[in-house]
Amino acid sequence: MTPPQVPPRRTRRCPICSRPLPTPGSRFCSDRCASVDLGRWLRGDYAIPVREDPDPEDES
């Protein structure tokens, strides 16, 4: 009986430049990419869409 095949692990990539990550626990490949991501957050490029419920006082 042969052991079950284990699929190869995919290499995680940097979300900014798509290079492979240097260590398994890192989020970015370099300080530059981390700074680019921080700048995008501070400019408001990343946002979670929110649907607000209508205010009942505005309907009257």
N, C-alpha and C positions, 0 to 999 in steps of 0.2 A: 504494500500500500504506500503510495507517495504522499508526502505532506502537502497541504493546500498551498497554492501559490499566493504569495503576498505581493500586492501591487507595489510598484516602486513609489517612493515618496516624491512628491513634486516639490521643486525648489520654490520657496516663497520669494517674491520679488518686491522691490521697493515700489510703493504706490505712486511716487513722484516720477522716477526715471526708469523704472522697470528693470534695474540691475538686480542680480541675486543679492540677498541679504547676507552680510558677513557672518552673523551668528544666528542660531535659531530663535533667540528671544528678542532680537532687535526689530524695531518697526521700520527704520529707514537705513539706507546703505551708508549715509554720511551725515555730518552735521549740516551741510549745505541743504540736503533734501529735507531735514527736520526743520530748518529755518524757513524754507519755502512753504512747507505745510503750515507752520505757525503764522506766517504772513497771510496765507489764504484765509485762515480762521479769523484773524484780526480784521481783515478787510470785509469779512462777511460773505466770502465766496461760498462757504459751506453753510447751509441752513436746513433746519428740519421744518418741513411744511406743516403748518398748523391751520386747522379749520376751526374758527371760533364760532360758538353758538350765537345766534342773534340775541341781542339784548331786548327783553320783553318791554322795557320802558320806551325804546325807540319806535315800536310798532304802533303806539297809541297816538 
